[in-house]
Amino acid sequence: MTADAIAAAIVETRKALGKMEDYPGPAPQDLGQALEIQDAVVRQFGEPVAGWKIGCTSKAAQETLGTDGPFFGPLIGSRFYASGAQVETAPTSLRVVEPEIALRLGHDLAPRSEPYSVEDVMAAVETVHPSLEVIDRRLPGGFADGVLWHITDCGLSDALVLGPGTADVSADALPEIAVEARVNGVVVSTGIGRNALDGPQLALQWIANTFSTLGRTLEAGQVVSTGLLTSIFTLNPGDEIEAEYAQLGSVSAKLL
């Protein structure tokens, strides 16, 4: 089974908002194979990559997925929403919603021989946004599938809801930004910026240097969603979620 064939099955299932009953092929054996499939998924989707999500930047997420480090996945343009949107899900959807801090880039972070510093990557940030990432899986085992399968499945990303942007947020401020998540008006979890890899600025540094090592570019205009800040919780169809962030304002969505 080729990477293109596995990717085709993932794309078909993603577009149908479904879940596979069987695996589309053998599990990837290493990161290179997983990224080859992920790249084929993006190519076959035929849509712009609006940004990138970083998964497993928090201890809670790492424990749930059985890993000790982060990974990345593409954010597909058609599943990008503005705050207040109604986000379609399927009966099989997990509807795990993660309050995150997202960073929109004002210029490219291209491959280079010297590692990026925090100062380097923050100089590329145009605006900082409150966001909600909706997590789902297309593969049969869900969270138990393993990180390499998660990478093929766009890092388990389903949708990203983006709130308004704020300019000139310092690297020092990001780890201290607090968030409160409410579902149907009831507080379900709280968190703080440092829960994502000790701060969104360090998460951005991680993906910039990872991309650089792989010969990839984080492009101007793309959004990087830097990881879960709260505990993990799930929603039901019809639930409304709002996350309010210090300094950044709020972002909301209704899951259908």
Beta strands, then each sheet from edge to edge (+ up, - down):
strand 1: 49-55
strand 2: 71-76
strand 3: 80-82
strand 4: 85-87
strand 5: 96-105
strand 6: 125-135
strand 7: 157-162
strand 8: 178-183
strand 9: 186-192
strand 10: 223-225
strand 11: 240-245
strand 12: 249-255
sheet 1: 2+ 1- 10- 5+ 6- 7+ 3+
sheet 2: 4+ 12+ 11- 8+ 9-
end
